[in-house]
Amino acid sequence: MARITVEDCLAQIGNENRFILIHLAVARIKQHRKGQEFLVKGKNKEIVMTLREIAAGKVTFENIRELKRLYKEKLAAEREEQRLLDSEAAALANGATA
């Protein structure tokens, strides 16, 4: 896989300010540490994977909050599905012992 450079990321976000790039990368890394999956394939460390996401145009200032919202919705749906499965299992267990 080709090497990722800061210049690749800056070209993608359309800003020559490296400080702004750092803010975007930190926000995305925080999302990864809370469980969000990477949007690009690879086996690098999380900072490199995050920079790859930015360079690929998959993470931008415009969509960083949307990615967080979508992840929260996915977690809520998974929790609801698990709650339903647990209640069905409890109902079956109660019916089997009655």
Protein Blocks (a to p, Z undefined) as FASTA:
>chain_A
ZZddfklmmmmnopabfklmmmmmmmmmmmmmnopacfbdcjddfklmmmmmmmnopacf
klmmmmmmmmmmmmmmmmmmmmmmmmmmmmmmmmmmZZ
